[in-house]
Amino acid sequence: MGRIMGTVRFFDAKKGYGVIDGADNKKYLFFYNDILRKNKYCKAKEKVIFTTTKDAHGTRAVGVHIV
């Protein structure tokens, strides 16, 4: 799957996770702080590019880059 554009809905640097709204605004994806590329944190409403992966908990965002 290719890169996807989205918007950070929520990010908690203290807890180390956040949620991204997909470009279609129909899905939201969970992501961990440690997958952020070149940044240690991000803010709500920032635009990001990412890919997705599936694991035991469902689909989540990986390789997140702030645009």
MIGUMI-48016 format. One record per atom (N, C-alpha, C): x, y, z; atom name; residue number from 1; residue in three letters; chain. Coordinates in Angstrom, 1 decimal. Layout:
! residues N
X Y Z atom nr rest kette
X Y Z CA NUM ala A
...
***
This chain:
! residues 67
X Y Z atom nr rest kette
0.8 -1.2 0.0 N 1 met A
0.0 0.0 0.0 CA 1 met A
0.9 1.2 0.0 C 1 met A
0.5 2.3 -0.7 N 2 gly A
1.2 3.5 -0.8 CA 2 gly A
1.1 4.4 0.4 C 2 gly A
1.7 5.5 0.3 N 3 arg A
1.7 6.5 1.4 CA 3 arg A
0.3 7.2 1.4 C 3 arg A
-0.2 7.5 2.6 N 4 ile A
-1.5 8.0 2.8 CA 4 ile A
-1.4 9.4 3.5 C 4 ile A
-2.2 10.4 3.1 N 5 met A
-2.2 11.7 3.8 CA 5 met A
-3.3 11.7 4.9 C 5 met A
-3.0 12.3 6.0 N 6 gly A
-4.0 12.4 7.1 CA 6 gly A
-3.7 13.6 8.0 C 6 gly A
-4.5 13.7 9.0 N 7 thr A
-4.4 14.8 10.0 CA 7 thr A
-4.4 14.2 11.4 C 7 thr A
-3.5 14.7 12.2 N 8 val A
-3.4 14.2 13.6 CA 8 val A
-4.7 14.7 14.3 C 8 val A
-5.4 13.8 14.9 N 9 arg A
-6.6 14.1 15.7 CA 9 arg A
-6.3 14.4 17.1 C 9 arg A
-5.4 13.6 17.6 N 10 phe A
-5.0 13.6 19.0 CA 10 phe A
-3.6 13.1 19.2 C 10 phe A
-2.8 13.7 20.1 N 11 phe A
-1.5 13.2 20.4 CA 11 phe A
-1.1 13.5 21.8 C 11 phe A
-0.7 12.5 22.6 N 12 asp A
-0.3 12.6 23.9 CA 12 asp A
1.1 12.2 24.1 C 12 asp A
2.0 13.2 24.1 N 13 ala A
3.5 12.9 24.2 CA 13 ala A
3.8 12.2 25.5 C 13 ala A
3.2 12.5 26.6 N 14 lys A
3.5 11.8 27.8 CA 14 lys A
3.2 10.3 27.8 C 14 lys A
2.0 10.0 27.2 N 15 lys A
1.6 8.6 27.1 CA 15 lys A
2.3 7.9 25.8 C 15 lys A
2.7 8.7 24.9 N 16 gly A
3.4 8.1 23.7 CA 16 gly A
2.6 7.6 22.6 C 16 gly A
1.4 8.1 22.4 N 17 tyr A
0.6 7.6 21.3 CA 17 tyr A
-0.4 8.7 20.8 C 17 tyr A
-1.0 8.4 19.7 N 18 gly A
-1.9 9.4 19.1 CA 18 gly A
-2.8 8.7 18.1 C 18 gly A
-3.7 9.6 17.5 N 19 val A
-4.7 9.1 16.5 CA 19 val A
-4.7 10.0 15.3 C 19 val A
-4.7 9.4 14.1 N 20 ile A
-4.7 10.1 12.9 CA 20 ile A
-6.0 9.9 12.2 C 20 ile A
-6.6 10.9 11.6 N 21 asp A
-7.8 10.8 10.7 CA 21 asp A
-7.2 10.6 9.3 C 21 asp A
-7.7 9.5 8.7 N 22 gly A
-7.3 9.2 7.3 CA 22 gly A
-7.8 10.3 6.4 C 22 gly A
-7.3 10.4 5.2 N 23 ala A
-7.7 11.4 4.2 CA 23 ala A
-9.2 11.3 3.9 C 23 ala A
-9.7 10.1 4.0 N 24 asp A
-11.2 9.9 3.6 CA 24 asp A
-12.1 10.3 4.8 C 24 asp A
-11.5 10.7 6.0 N 25 asn A
-12.2 11.1 7.2 CA 25 asn A
-13.2 10.1 7.6 C 25 asn A
-13.1 8.9 7.1 N 26 lys A
-14.0 7.8 7.5 CA 26 lys A
-13.3 6.9 8.5 C 26 lys A
-12.0 6.9 8.5 N 27 lys A
-11.2 6.0 9.4 CA 27 lys A
-10.3 6.8 10.3 C 27 lys A
-10.0 6.3 11.4 N 28 tyr A
-8.9 6.9 12.2 CA 28 tyr A
-8.0 5.7 12.6 C 28 tyr A
-6.7 6.1 12.7 N 29 leu A
-5.7 5.1 13.0 CA 29 leu A
-4.8 5.5 14.2 C 29 leu A
-4.6 4.5 15.0 N 30 phe A
-3.7 4.6 16.2 CA 30 phe A
-2.3 4.6 15.8 C 30 phe A
-1.4 5.4 16.4 N 31 phe A
0.0 5.3 16.2 CA 31 phe A
0.8 5.5 17.5 C 31 phe A
2.0 4.9 17.5 N 32 tyr A
2.9 5.1 18.7 CA 32 tyr A
3.9 6.2 18.4 C 32 tyr A
4.3 6.9 19.4 N 33 asn A
5.3 7.9 19.3 CA 33 asn A
6.6 7.4 18.7 C 33 asn A
7.0 6.2 19.0 N 34 asp A
8.3 5.7 18.5 CA 34 asp A
8.3 5.5 17.0 C 34 asp A
7.2 5.6 16.3 N 35 ile A
7.2 5.4 14.9 CA 35 ile A
7.3 6.8 14.2 C 35 ile A
7.2 7.8 14.9 N 36 leu A
7.4 9.2 14.2 CA 36 leu A
8.8 9.3 13.6 C 36 leu A
8.9 9.8 12.4 N 37 arg A
10.1 9.9 11.8 CA 37 arg A
10.6 11.4 11.9 C 37 arg A
11.9 11.5 12.4 N 38 lys A
12.5 12.9 12.5 CA 38 lys A
11.9 13.8 13.5 C 38 lys A
10.8 13.4 14.2 N 39 asn A
10.2 14.2 15.2 CA 39 asn A
9.9 13.4 16.4 C 39 asn A
10.0 13.9 17.6 N 40 lys A
9.6 13.2 18.8 CA 40 lys A
8.2 13.4 19.2 C 40 lys A
7.5 14.4 18.6 N 41 tyr A
6.2 14.6 19.0 CA 41 tyr A
5.5 15.4 17.8 C 41 tyr A
4.2 15.5 17.9 N 42 cys A
3.4 16.2 16.9 CA 42 cys A
2.2 16.8 17.6 C 42 cys A
1.5 17.7 16.9 N 43 lys A
0.4 18.4 17.5 CA 43 lys A
-0.9 18.0 16.8 C 43 lys A
-2.0 18.2 17.4 N 44 ala A
-3.3 18.0 16.8 CA 44 ala A
-3.4 19.0 15.6 C 44 ala A
-4.1 18.5 14.5 N 45 lys A
-4.3 19.2 13.3 CA 45 lys A
-3.1 19.3 12.4 C 45 lys A
-2.0 18.7 12.7 N 46 glu A
-0.9 18.7 11.8 CA 46 glu A
-1.1 17.7 10.7 C 46 glu A
-0.7 18.0 9.5 N 47 lys A
-0.8 17.1 8.4 CA 47 lys A
0.4 16.1 8.4 C 47 lys A
0.1 14.8 8.2 N 48 val A
1.1 13.8 8.2 CA 48 val A
0.9 12.8 7.0 C 48 val A
2.0 12.2 6.6 N 49 ile A
2.0 11.1 5.6 CA 49 ile A
2.4 9.8 6.3 C 49 ile A
1.8 8.7 6.0 N 50 phe A
2.1 7.5 6.7 CA 50 phe A
1.7 6.3 5.8 C 50 phe A
2.1 5.1 6.3 N 51 thr A
1.6 3.9 5.7 CA 51 thr A
0.9 3.1 6.8 C 51 thr A
0.3 2.0 6.5 N 52 thr A
-0.4 1.2 7.5 CA 52 thr A
0.1 -0.2 7.6 C 52 thr A
-0.2 -0.8 8.7 N 53 thr A
0.1 -2.2 9.0 CA 53 thr A
-1.0 -2.8 9.8 C 53 thr A
-1.1 -4.1 9.7 N 54 lys A
-2.1 -4.8 10.5 CA 54 lys A
-1.4 -5.7 11.5 C 54 lys A
-1.9 -5.7 12.8 N 55 asp A
-1.4 -6.5 13.8 CA 55 asp A
-2.5 -7.1 14.6 C 55 asp A
-2.3 -7.7 15.7 N 56 ala A
-3.3 -8.4 16.5 CA 56 ala A
-4.4 -7.4 17.0 C 56 ala A
-4.1 -6.1 17.0 N 57 his A
-5.0 -5.1 17.5 CA 57 his A
-5.8 -4.4 16.4 C 57 his A
-5.4 -4.7 15.1 N 58 gly A
-6.1 -4.1 14.0 CA 58 gly A
-5.1 -3.3 13.1 C 58 gly A
-5.6 -2.4 12.3 N 59 thr A
-4.8 -1.5 11.4 CA 59 thr A
-4.3 -0.3 12.2 C 59 thr A
-3.0 0.0 12.0 N 60 arg A
-2.4 1.2 12.7 CA 60 arg A
-1.5 1.9 11.7 C 60 arg A
-1.2 3.1 12.0 N 61 ala A
-0.3 3.9 11.1 CA 61 ala A
1.2 3.6 11.5 C 61 ala A
2.0 3.6 10.5 N 62 val A
3.5 3.4 10.8 CA 62 val A
4.2 4.4 9.8 C 62 val A
5.5 4.6 10.1 N 63 gly A
6.3 5.5 9.2 CA 63 gly A
5.7 6.9 9.1 C 63 gly A
5.2 7.5 10.2 N 64 val A
4.5 8.8 10.1 CA 64 val A
5.5 9.9 10.0 C 64 val A
5.3 10.7 9.0 N 65 his A
6.1 11.9 8.7 CA 65 his A
5.2 13.1 8.8 C 65 his A
5.6 14.2 9.5 N 66 ile A
4.9 15.4 9.5 CA 66 ile A
5.2 16.2 8.2 C 66 ile A
4.1 16.7 7.6 N 67 val A
4.3 17.4 6.3 CA 67 val A
4.6 18.9 6.6 C 67 val A
***
